[in-house]
């Protein structure tokens, strides 16, 4: 296991990322906040515990780019000055990831269904062409699994036994026009990915201990040659009471009063975690 840090340290980091996210979105008057908040623990885990320097990550749910930027800020990849440019004219940190804007972001994403084909191609190149041990992780949303290109790429990955590919799904139950189960029901999503040849683990996507179980299983407990899918059940708008499980925060921007309330809630949770650690 890489970058071994106690789970309470990861929880504190996730809190800092949430607070940064709120400030970014408020200052920029940016939307897509709910889906960024749901992915915070996933990204915290990937960057603070799972990812090695040589490994690569694709943010396929590009509308959650702000969560990726805030995570990269938390691990000292982006500076405060860079973060101030989020969503501004001429920025290298736009609302969806831009290709070539930074070495930490290898591909532009946002048109849903594009990230996994890119990740599968990268995994194929590293495993079958270069023969190295580079691992690829790709974060999708559950609504993104409506896209046919996702399943084409899943077939490709299983056919070529891309054991270096991990698909992570931020399944917060919502997409742009409503609940995922109402727009286009995907369940059972776990069984679908299994049927497509993936070793699947379904977890609470806000629980770091469950992530340890899912991401670090010994090879003898999963199919050694199969790509992996970690299906994370999450809460849209996680961490802010009036945003949780609310479709509208896919689009809304915060008023000054909402920003102060949201930030106070997140900071209170950070203080509670610090007190718990001290005790």
N, C-alpha and C positions, 0 to 999 in steps of 0.2 A: 504494500500500500504506500502510495506516495504522499509527501507533505502531511504526515500524520499530525493532526491537531485535534484536541478534544472537541466534542460536538458543541459545547457551550461557546467555544471560540468561533466556530462557524456560525452559530446563531447571532453572536455579536456582529460579525462581519455582515451577515444578511441584513441586520438592522441598520447598519451604516449605509449599505447599498440602498435600502428602501428610503431612508431619509434623503440621500442624494438624488434619487429618482424623483421624489416629490418636488424638490427644489428645481431640478432641471425642467420638469414639465410645467411648473408654475411660471418660472421666469420666461420660458419659451412659448407659453400658451399652446403647448403641444397636447395632442390627444393620444390614444392607444395606451393609456396608463394602466387600465385594468389587466390587460394581458402581459404587460411588463412586470407588474407586481406579482402575478402568479408564478413567474419563472425565476424569481430571485433566489430561492433555496437551490434550485437545480443548477443555476449558473455559479452560485457560490461554491457548491460542491465540486462541480467540474473543474473550476479554476483553482480552488484552494486545496483539493485533495486528490482528484483523479488525474488531472492533466500533467504530463511531463513536458519539458521544453520542446521536445521534438514532435509531440502530438499536435493534431490540428482539430479545429472546431469550426463547424458551419452553423450559423444561426438561420435556419431555414424559415422560421416564423419571423420574417424581417420586420414586421410591425412592432416586435418587442425589442428593437435595436437599443433603445435607451437603457434597458436592463443590462444588455451586454456592455455598453459603454460604462455604466456605473460600476459594473463588476471589474472591468479592466482598470478603472480608476482605483478601485479598492485594492488591487494587487500591484499598484504602482506602474501600470503600463501607460495610462493617460494622466496628464497633469491637471491641476485645477484650472490652469489657463486654457487648456484644450477643452475642458468640460464646459467652460463659459461660452464656447462657440456652438454648443449643441443647438441644432435646428435654425441656425442663423444663416444669412446669405453668405455664400462662399465657404461654408464650414466643410470640414472633413468628417463631421459627425452628423449626417442628415437623419431624417426620420426613419429611413430604411438604410441598412448597411450599403456602403458604396465600395465597389471594387477598386483596389489599389489605394484607398485612402490611408490605410495603415497596414503594416505587415501582419498584425494580429487578426485582420479581417481579409481572408483570401478571396472572397467572392461577394458580389452584389446579390442580395436576396430581397424578397418582398412580394414578388409575384409568386403566390403560394404554389408549392409543388416543385420548385426548382432546386431547392437546397439538397434534397436527398440524392437526385441524380448526380450532382456535383460531388457530394461526399462519397457516393459509391464509386465513382470514377477515380477519385483520389485514393480510396482504399484499395481498389484493384491495382493501381499503378505501384503503390508501395509494397503490396503483398506479392504480386505476380510479375512485375517488371523489375523493380529495384531490389526485392527480396529483403527488405529491412523490417524493423519491428515498430514502425510508426503506426499509431492508432488514430482513428478518425471518429469523432463524435458529431452527431447532427441533431439539433433540437427542432422538432416539429410541433405544431399545435394539433389538437384533435380535429378541429374543423378543417385543417389542411389535408387531413386524410380523405377528404372528399375528392381530392385530385387524382386522376388516373395515373399521372406521372409518378406519384408516390409508390403505387403498387407495381408499376413497371420496374422501378428501381429496386423494390423489395425482391422481386423475382430475380433480377440480375444479381443482386448481392447474395442471395441464397444459392443460386446456380453456381456462382464462382467461389462459394464457401469463404466469404470475406469475414473471417474471424476477427479481423482488426477493425471492424465497423460496429459502432454502437449507436443505435437510433434511440433518442430520448423523446418522449412525447409529453408535452405539457397539456394534459387533458383537464382543462378547467371547466368543461361542459358548456361553453358558450362560443359563439362566433358572431360575425357582424350583424346577423339578422335575427338572432334569438338563441335559444338553447340548441345545442348540437343534436340532441335526441329528437327535437321537433323539426329542425331544418332538413337533416338527412341522418337518420339513425345509424350509428356505426357499431353498436354493440352486437355481440361481444367483441370488443376491439382486441383484447388479448388473444382470443381464439383465432381471429383473422390473421394476426401477425404470426402466430404459431403455424397456421395453415400455409403461410407463405414461406415457411422454412426458418424462422427466427427462434432463438432461445429467448423466451419472454419472462420477465418478472414484473408484476404489478405491485406498486407501492404507494404510500402516501408521499406525494412530492414535496412536502414541507418537513419531512422527518429525516434527519441526517443519519440516524442509526439504520433506518430501513434502506437508505441509499448505500450505506456500507455493505449491507447484505446483497443488494442487487448488483452493485458494480464490482465487487471483489469476490464473487463466488469462485471456488476452485474449479478448474476445468472439468473435473470428474463429475460435477453436479450439473453441468450444462453440456450440450453437444459441442465438443471442442472445435469443430470446423464450421459451426454456424455463426452467422452474424447475430448480434444481440439487440433486443429491444427492451428498454426500461420504460414501462408505462406508468407515468407519474400522475396520480389523481391530485389535482390542485384546486385552489379557490381563486376565481377571478377577483382581482382587487385585494388580494390577501394583505392583511395587516392594517387596513383602514376600514372601520366598521361600516361606514355608509357606502363604501364601494364594493364590498364583498358580495359575490354572487349577483351582480347587477350588470346587465348587458350594456346599459347606457354609458358606463365608464370605458367602453371600447372607443367612444367618441368624445365624451365631454372634456372640457377644460375646467380647472378649478377657479373659483372665486377666491378673493383674499381670505374670507372667513373659512371656506372649506380647506384651503391650504393650511391655515393655522391649526385647525382642528385635526387634520390628517397628520401633520408633523408632530403635534403634541402626542397623539396616540402612539406613533412609531417611536418617539423618543422615550415615552414612558415604558414601552416594552424593552428598549435597550437598557434603561436604568434598572429594570427588574432583573434582567439577565445578569448585569454586572453585580447586583446585590446577591443574587443567587450564587454566583461564582465565589464572591467574597465569603459567603457563609459556609 
